Amino acid sequence: MNLDGDPAPEQVIPQEVCTSITSSVAAAACTPDQYPQRRIVIEDTCNGAPRAVVVSTAQDIVNRLLIANLDGLTPRPEIYFDLRSGASGRVGDTRIIRWDDPAAPGTCERVRTLFRYPSRKTRGKVPRGAKYHDNYGVRVKEFSKRYPGKEVRLTETYLDRNDATCCPSYERTSYFGYSGGRDAYERYSTRVKRLKK
């Protein structure tokens, strides 16, 4: 896969790592005090030398990995991944990134993050009446003709103090469209609703 303008192709790899309380390392087999997880790595060359750039945190599973031209404006493809952890997948690392030009001549390509969840810009406040964040889902699709390419729909659920984790009371749905001026996905719509029990 060619993620930039040079002749050498890049590889996007869901790399298995062995995680302990203190570290995560790539290894052929995990020791008894480690457990296997996965992270996304881009393998490339820079100034003739191979290099591997870790672009995600380590999580239990790779739920989704897609390489496509998502933003509709820039010629390079974007990388969308959704990694999750835990029995119900409530913890995760979800991003849209691009392999961008070097910051200066003689330096290497760099990662440009266009969307990331959770982050301060994307995670919503707990709605009035709710107590805890529950779960989230992300879908990348063309939802609006106002924006080029595909948008991001983020759905977050929230619990009140009496809810079981199966049955949240509130749902927030937010939409993000790609802004060429900011070179990032920006929130353009948010709606919170109370779910029927």
Buried (B, 14 or more C-beta within 10 A) or exposed (E): EEBBEEEEEBEBBBBBBBBEEEEBEEEEEBEEEBEEBBBBBBBBBBEEEEEEBBBBBBBBBBBBBBBEBBBBEBEBBBBBBBBBBEEEBBBBBBBBBBBBEEEEEEEEBEBBBBBBBBEEEBBBEBBEEBBEBBBBBBEBEEBEEEBBBBBBBBEBBBBBEEBEEEEBBBBBBBBBBBBEEEBBBBBBEEEBEEEEE
